[in-house]
Amino acid sequence: MRRLLPLLSTKPHAGGRSALTCRYRCGDACFQEVPNTSGNEYAGDIIAGALSRRSMVRAAAVVTVATAAGTAALAGPDGGSRAHAAPAAAAPATAAAARGRGRADGARGLRFTPVPPNVNDRVTVPAGYAQNVVIRWGDPILRGAPAFNAEKQTAKAQAGQFGYNNDFLSLLPLPGERRRQVLVANHEYTDEMLMFRKYDPENPTREQVEIAWAAHGLSVVVVQEDRLTGSLTPVNRHHLNRRLTATSLFEVTGPAAGSPLLRTSADRTGVRVRGTLNNCAGGTTPWGTTLHGEENFNQYFANGASETDRRYGIAAGPSERKWERFDRRFDAALEPNESHRHGWVVELDPYDPDFIPRKRTALGRFKHEAAQPRLTDDGRPVVYMGDDERFDYFYKFVSSKRMKKGTSRAAREHNRTLLDEGTLYVAKLSGDSPEAVDGSGRLPDDGEFDGSGVWIPLATGDVSHVPGMTADEVYVFTRIAGDKVGATKMDRPEDVEPSPRTGRVYVALTNNTDRGKPGKPGADEANPRNLNKHGQILELAENWDDPAGDGFAWRLFLVAGDPKDPSTYFAGFPKEKVSPISCPDNVAFDPYGNLWISTDGNKLGSHDGLFGVAVHGERRGELKQFLTVPTGAETCGPVIQERRVLVAVQHPGEVDGASVEKPASSWPDGPGKLVRPAVVAVWRRDGREIGV
């Protein structure tokens, strides 16, 4: 049975998270048994039976040809098209040191004075930069919604107000409306201890539960730029503004829609779902929609008993929030299929307020951290996705349809079907170092953690590629399909982002303190540290002309932690010239091709923050901290534009022992005010581009 931890816990938590965060964000996932108990092989092992001989040969050929040509192989430290076999770390120390010379102010887009590690109870930004709070939990966005009043909050009011714990952000253009953009935000979870005065976690009231339902989900809100300062403010009651909650209507589409595995007593069709839960990161599509990953959905369900419940971490007893007392759909004993209707990627059209958001079953069901597409040369979307769990996998989906350009009604309707047909794959990695990885993080003799890999097909439409599983079963129980084909067990793959410039894919692996423990998988070349508390970032390259192929090359771009720690690695850049970083979570790219990284659970004694790092050129691996967030908060979002950075400040004040009566933070409105998650915009005071 799942254990409920006390709020004041002395147990160590993954990364630097508080017990309060672990309790409400993911249902104490790190204190439950690892859901993946499969005996499949790990990185560096030989694939046996997962692929046909023909597929294996084809995958190897793709990697070999790509490496020789340099089109898909990982480029060398100069950012050119050299094969990844020429690693930066293998270069002489003098050459590596030379890479730190040149302009003292950093790569273009990263020319700012780094913010030092700190524990300030505020958003701390570089000198010369300004900020404003764009929108807070409870700010009204719909017509008729009242101003926020913590003492008189109602579910009806919350349904018209900005939701709680904002995570993923997308900022989209709004043609025809000068200096306006459309902001889309995920609302991952609620922390009732910080929302309600005198909250009793063992006996929540119906009103509290219904407010929490309304605080989950998604928000769409138009924002206005101030011409003089660069600040953003919400445009209340705009016709595009929208709230979607845990009770809103969603449509199930794709090959598993209507499956008996998705039918319930309330929906015998298996195609209409109430609500979206635990939306973490997401993605923005080239056709103008947004994608939203349902992550730790398991924690909302009670009384799970099946093998599949256990593989997805559903509690055998009551849930933390006790929602099953107020709606039978959260009781797995009464509605065993309801949990199958969550854990999907949701697609939303922010430009159409009448569009019913769709849960895309072709992309598989697991703890989706994010979903970010790019297009093949012939216009087919390829979507990359991570399953945020210890020892789980990362995936891609390749559409069989091509995107239509333009904004005509016909093009929009066609593009809304792109993610319903195609092939779902899971990744298998192999290292190329002959010696065993010892778990210390020591680089192999070839100077890099790197290798090759294959994408193992799981299902295409109604055809399963996994022996013993139907296509419906593959989509609904995707984790089990990954187990069966021997996918590589990773250190919590979270956000996965392809570079719009190079096509390389960057996978944030946040941490895994269970790696190497007795009875648990040990280190391998892709996950090289036992008891991994700081995480790493993996860089993956496919054939630029055909990212739909089934072979790839990979290497670790960054191994996080204190640069003084010998187990850390920053793409070969001199470590005395980088900022310390711990627990990479969300990633995004700026207009100059730099990777930006937000952190979750910093284990170095500082607050979480946002970092920029060059991924090409002489300064490849130079990492600089741009901001930090307040006490107890996590950095989410982020969005990096030419003249503005947006971050979602999630769960400020979420510190062990904190409550409405005993706040641990006074952000964003000062002492005596309720702590509220919010979105923050940052810009240069002189009005110029960020970091140039």
N, C-alpha and C positions, 0 to 999 in steps of 0.2 A: 504493500500500500504506500502511496505517496506520503512523504513526511512534510508536515507544515512546520516551518522553522519559526522560532520566536523572533519578534522584531528586533530585539537586542541580542544579536548572535555574536559569539566569539569565534565561530568557525571561519576559516579563510574562504574567501569567495574568489571566483574566477576573475582574473585581472584585478582591477581595483574597485569593483562594484560593491555597493553596500548591500547588506542583507535585505533592506527594504526594496531596493531595485530588483534584486533577484526574486523576491517574493511576488511582486506585482507585475514585473515585466515578462518573465518567462516561467513563472510557477516553480522557482527553485530548480531549474533544469539541471544545473551542475551538481545538485545533491541527490538526484535520482540516478538509478542505474542507467548506464549508457544504452539508449534504445537499440543501437546497432550491435547485436551479438553474433553477427554472421562470421563465418570462418573464412571469408574470401581473402584472396592474397592481397599484398600491399605493393606499393610502388617499388619497382626493381625486380619483382617476380615475373615469371613468364605467364602470359595469358594461355590458359588451357581450356579450350572448348567454348570460350565466349564468342569467338569470331570464326567464321569459316576460313579455310586456308587462303582462299582467293582474297577475302577482305583484308587479312593480315598482310599479305604481300602488297596489296594496293596501298595500304596505310604506310607501310615501310617505304614504298617507292615515293609517295608524296613527300615524306619528310626528307628523304635522301635528295630528291631533285630540288626541293625547296632550299635545302641547305646549300647545295652546290650553286644554285642560281642566286641565292640571297634574297629572293622575293618574299618568301615566307619565313625564312630563318631569322632568328633573333639577331638584330644588328649589333655590331661592336660598339664600343664606348664612344666612337666618334659620330654615331648616329647614321653611318652609311649603311651600305647593303652587304657588309661582310657577313659570313656565316657565324653562327653563334659559337662555333668551336674555337674562336679566337677570344677567350675571355679576358675581361679587364683585369680581374684579380690575378691572372697569371703574369701580367706585365711586371717588369722590374719596379722596385719601390720608387726609384727616381722618376720613372715615367708616370707612375700613379700620382706622385706629388706634383708633377708638371701639370696634371689635369686641374689642379686647384688654382693655377695662376690665371692671369688674364684680368678681365674687369672685376674689380673688387666688389661691385654692387650686385653680382649674381646674374643668372640667366634672365633673358627678357621675360617679363611677367612675374619674376620673383625678386625684383630689386626693391626690397624693403628691409628695414632693420628687424631681425627676428625678435619676436616676443620671448623673453626668457621664461622658463618654467616658473609657475607661481601658484598660489592658492588664494587669489583675489576673488572676492564675492561679487564679481562683475564680469562683463565681457571686456577683455583687455586686448587692445589692437595696437598695431605699430604706430610709432611717432608719425605725425602728418596725416593720420586717418581719422575719420569721424564715423559715427554710427547712430542708428535710431531703431527703436522697437517698432516693427511694422505692424504686427498684430499679435494679440495675446489670447490665451484660453479665455473664452467667454465673451470676447468682443462681438457685438451683433454684426451679422453680415446679410441677413435676409430681412425683407420688408416685414415690419411688425414685431421683430425680435427686440426684447428690452435690453437696456444696458445691464452689464454684469453686476449682480449683487449676490455675493457668496452666501449671505444669510437667508436669502429668499430664492435660491436657485430652484428651478423646476425642470422637469424633462422637456416640457414644451418650449421653455425659454432656451434650453441648451440645444435643441434641434434647430434653432435659428442662429446660433452663435458658433464662433470658431471652436473647434474641438480641442481635446486635451492631448498633451504629449505629441506635438508635431514632430514628424520624422522626415521622410522624403519630401523634397520641394522641387517643383518645376515652374519655371517662369517663362511664359509663352507670349509671343507678340500679339497685339490686338490691332489689326489694320483698321484704319479709319478713325481711331480714337487717339489723339495726340498724347504722347508721354504716358500712355497706359499699357499695362501688361496684365496677363491672366496668371495669377498665382494658384497653383494646385498643391495641396498639402495632405500627407497621410497623418492619421491620428492613431498611434500604435496601441496604446493601452491607457488605462486609468489607474491612478494611485489614490484610492479612496481615503487613505490616512491623511493625505495632504489636500483633499477636496472638501471633506465634511468634518465639521466640529463634532467632537465626542463620538467619532465613528467606532462602532463595535464590529470587528471583523467576523465575529461568530454569529452576529444577528443583524445583518444589513436590513434596512427597510425597503419596501417596494419602491418608494420614491427615489432612494439613493441608487438602487439598481437601475431604474429606468433613466435616471440622469446619466449614469455610466454608459448605458447602451447608446444614448444620444451623443455622448462625448467621444465615442469611437468613430472610426470610419474615415471619411474624406471631406475636405473642404475645397471649394472653388471660389475664389474671390478676386475681383478686379482691383488692381492697385494703381495709384497715381504717383508719378514721379514729381518731386518739387524741382522746378527748373533751376533754382539758385543753389540748393544745398545737395541735391542728389538723394534725399530721403524718400522713402515710399510710405504711403498711407492707404488704407483700404477705402474703396468706393462702396459705401454701404448701399444696399438695395439695388445694385446693378442687376440687369436681367440675366447675366451669366452666373451670378453668385448662386452657390448651391451647397447644400449639406447632404451627405449620404452617411447613414448611421448603421448600427447593428440591427436595425429593424427595417431598413429600406429594401426595396425590391431589386434583385439582381437576376440576370438571366444566365443560365448555364449553356454553353455552346461547345462545339467541337465533337470529336469522336465519342466521348463518353456521355454526352448529353442524353438524358432519358434512360441511362443504364439503371437496372434494378438496384445497383449499389448506391444510387443517388436518390432513390425514392423514399419518401417518408409518409407518415399518416396525414400530414398537412399538404404534401405535394406528391401526389401519386404519379405525376408526369416525370419527375426528376429533372426538371428544367427551370424551375423558378425557386429562388432561394431568398430568404429574408436575411439581409445583413452581410457585412464584411467585417472581419475581426483581425486585430493585431497586424495592421498594415505597417510594414517596416519601410524598407527602401523601395525603389521602383525604377522607372525609366521613362524616357520621352521618345516617341516613335518619329521616324521621318515623315509620317503622314499626319502628324498633328494631334495624336492622342497620347494619353499617359497610361503607364502600366504600374500596378500596385501589388506588391508581394504580401500575401497573407502568411505571416510567420508563425509565432507561437500560439496558434489557434487551439492547440491541445489543452491548454490550461483552463479553458472555459467550460470544459466538459467533465462530467462526474460519472462514476460507476462503470468505467470501462472494464471489460472482462476478456475480450478476444485477443488473439495473437497480434492482429493488426493494430488494435488499440495500444498494445505494449510497444510495438515498433514505432508508433507515433507519439508515445509518451503520455497517453491519456490516463488520468488517475483512476485507480481501482476504487477509491472512496470518494468523498465529497470534494468539490472544487474549492479553490481559495475564496472566490467571490460569492459562492452559494447561489449562482444564478439559476441552478436547477430547481430551486424552491419556487421560482416565480415563472418559469417557462419550461415545459417538459422537453423541449427540443435540446436542452443542455444536459439531459439525463440520458446517458448512453444505454442504460438498462431499458428505458422506455422507447428511445428513438436511436437505435444503433447506427443508422445511416446518416444522421444529421451531421456528425463530425466529418463525414466524407465530403460534405458540401462546402468545406472550408480547407484552406491550405493551397489555394490556387493563385494564379496571376489574374488580376482584374484589369480589364481595359475600360477606360473612361474617355469620352469625347468632351473635353471642357468647353467646346464651342457650341454644343448642342444641349441646352438644359433639359430637353425632353428625352435624351438618350438614356436607355436603361443599361447600366454598366454590365459587362459580360465577364463571366468567369471562364477562362480559356482552358478547357480540359486537355487540349493537345500539348500543353506545356508541362503537364504532370502535376502531381500533388505531393508536396513536402513543405518544409518550413522555408518558404521563399523569402530570402532577404531582399532580392531585387530581380529585375529583368530588364536588360538593356539591349536593344537591337542595333544591328547595322545591316547594310544591304550588300548582297553579292553584286558582281559586275553586271549581272543580268536582272538586277532589281528584286531579288528574293530576300526577305528579312531572315536574318540569323539572330536568335535571341540567346543570350548567355545568362545563366542562373546559378546561384549558390544555395545550398541547403544548410542553414545555420544550425548545426548540431555537431557535437564532438564525434569525429570519425564518420561523418557523412560526406556527401559527394557534390561535385558540380557538374552541370548539365549544359547542353545547348539544344535548341530547336531550330530546324531549317524548314522554312515554308516551301511548299510546292507552287505557290502563286507569286506573281510579280506585282510589285506596287505600281499603281497607275498615278502618274503625275497630274497635278492640277487640283483645283478645289471645286470642281463641278460636283453636282449631286451624285452622278454615276460613279465618279472616281472615289468619292467619300464612301459610298455604299460598298464598293468593291474592296477598298482598303480595310474596311471594318471586318472583312472575312479572312484577312491574310494569316491570322494566327490560329485558324481552325483546321488547316490542312498542312501536313508536312511530316517530318520525322523527328522524333525525340531521341536524343543520345545522352549517354553518361560517359565521363572521362576515366580513362585508365592511363596512369603515368608510369614510366620506367626511367630510372636513373642511369647515367652512363659512366659512373665512377666504378672502377673494378674493386676498390676496397669498401668494406662495410662502413656505414655511417654509425658513429659511436654514440650519438645522442647529445653530444656536448655543443654542437653547432660549429665545430671545427671544419673549415673548408676542406674538401677533398684535395688530393694532390694535383688535380687538373685545374684548381683555382675557382671552381664554381659548383654550386648545386644546380645541376641541369640534366637534361635528357630529352626523351621523345615520348610521344603518347599516341593513343588512338581514341577516337570517339566510337563507343560501342552502341549500335542502334538498339533501341528498346521497342519502339512501335512506330508504324506508319499508318495513319488512318485507322481502319479497323483490323489491321494485320499486326499481330504480336511477333516480335523477334526473340522473345524470351521463352525458352522451353518451359512448359507446364503452366503458363499464364496466358489468359485471354488478353486481348487488347484493352478491354475495360479494366481488367485487374491491373495491367501495367500503368494505366493512367491514374487510377484511384490509389493504388499501392505502389507508387513509383519507387519508394525506398526499397521495397522488397525486390523489385525488378533489378535495381542496382546491386543489391546483395547477390542475386543469383548469377549475374554476369561478371562478378569480380571487379567492380569499380574500385578506385583507389580511395581509401579512407583518409580524409583530410582534417586539418585543424580548424574546424568551423569556417567553411567558406561562406563569406557574407556577400558584400557587394562585388559585382563582376562588371567591368566597364571596358569596352573596346575603344581604343584611341581613334578619334575621327580622322587623324592625320596618317597614322601608320598601319592601322588595323590590328596592331598588337592588342591582346586582351590582358587586363590586369585584374587579378583575383585577390581580394583582401581576405587573409586567413587570420582571424582575430586572436585566437589563443587556443590552447588545449592543455590544461594542467593535468589531465589524465594520461597524456601520452607517456608511455614507458612505465606506467605503474604496474604492479604485479597483476597478471591476467589481462592486461590491456596491450594493444599494439604498441610496439616500440618505434623509435625514430626510423625514418627512411629519407631518401634524398630530397623529396619535396616537403617533408615535415621533419627537419633535421634535429630538433631539440626535444629531449624528454622534459616532462614537467613544464611545457611551453607556456609561459605566462605573458609573453609580449607579442607573439604573432609574427607574421611575415607577409610579404606580397609576392605573388607569383606572376611572372610575365610569360605569356603564351603567344606563339606565332603560328598562324596557319597560312596556307597559300593565299596571298593577297587577291589573286584572280578568282579563287574558289574557296572561300571560307566554309562552304558547305561540304568540303572534303572530310575524310575521316582520319587524317594524320596531322600531327602538329609537333612543334618543338617547344620546349619550355625551359625556363630557368628561374631561380629566385632572384628577383630584382632588389629586394630589401628584406633583411632579417632584423626585426625591430628590437629596441631596448636602449640602454645607456650606451652611447658610442664608446665608452671606456671598457665596456664588456667585450671580451675577445670573441664572443659568439655572435656579435652583431655584424652586419654587412650592409653597405650602402652603395651597391653597384660598383664597388671599387673606388669610390670617391674618398679622399682623406677624411677619416672619421672625426678628427679634431675640428673639422669645419662644418659639422652638421648639428642640427638640433636633436636632442633625445626624443624618442617617440615610442609609445607603447599601445598595443591593442588597436591596430588599424581596423576600421569598420566600413564607412562609406567612402567611395572614391568618385572623382569627377575630373574632367579636363577643362583647362582654360583655353582662351582663343589662341594661345601660343604653343599648345601641345604639351604643357606641363601637367603632371598629375597632382591633384589635390586630395588630401587624405584627412578625414575626420576620425577621431578616436573615441573609444567606448571602454572605460574601465582602466584608465592609466594606472599602471602598477609601479610608477617611478616616484610617487609622492607628490606629483603636481596635478593640477586640474586637467581635464581633457581639453583638446584643442583642435585646431585646423592647421594643416601643414601643406606646403607646396614643395614639389620635388621635380627637378628636370629629368626627363627620361631619354634625352638625346643630346648630342653635342658634347663639348669638352667638359661641361658641368654635370653630365649625367650622374645622378646619385646625390647631388647637393640638395639637402632637405632643410627647409627653413620653416619655423613655426610662425604662423600669421596671427593667430588669436588663441585665447583661452576662454573658457566659459565659467560661469559662477559655481559656487559650492554645490556639490552633489549632482551637477548637470552633466549631460552627455552632449557632444557635438554631433549634429545630424545635418541633413540637407545633402551636401552643400550645392550652391549654384555659383559659378564664377563667370561673370560677364566682363567685358572690357573695362567698364567703369564702376562695377559693383560686385560685391560678394554677399551672398545670402547664406545664413546658417539658421538651422532650427535648434534652439536651445531647449533640449528635452529634459524632463524631470529635475529642474533646479530644486535644491533643498532636499533631495531624496537621500537623506543620511539616516543611519540607524538611530532610532529613538525619536525621529522628527515626527511632528504632527501639526495640525492646524494650530493647536494651543502652544506647541513648542517648535516654532520654525527654525530651521537650520540655515536659512538664507533669507535675505530681504530683497532679493532681485525679483522682478524688475522695477517695482514701484516704491521701494523703500520700506523702512521699519513700520510695523503696524499694519501693513497690507498683506493680503494673501499672496504666497509665492505662486507664480503662474508661468507655465511653459509659454514660449513666445518665439516669433521669427524676428531675426535681427538683420538689418542691412548695414554694410560697411562700404565706405567710399573714401577717396582721397580728398582732402580739404581743398587742394588746388584745382580739383575738377579733372585732372588728367587720368589716364588709364591706370588700372591696378598694376603695380609692380614694374613700371617702365620708367 
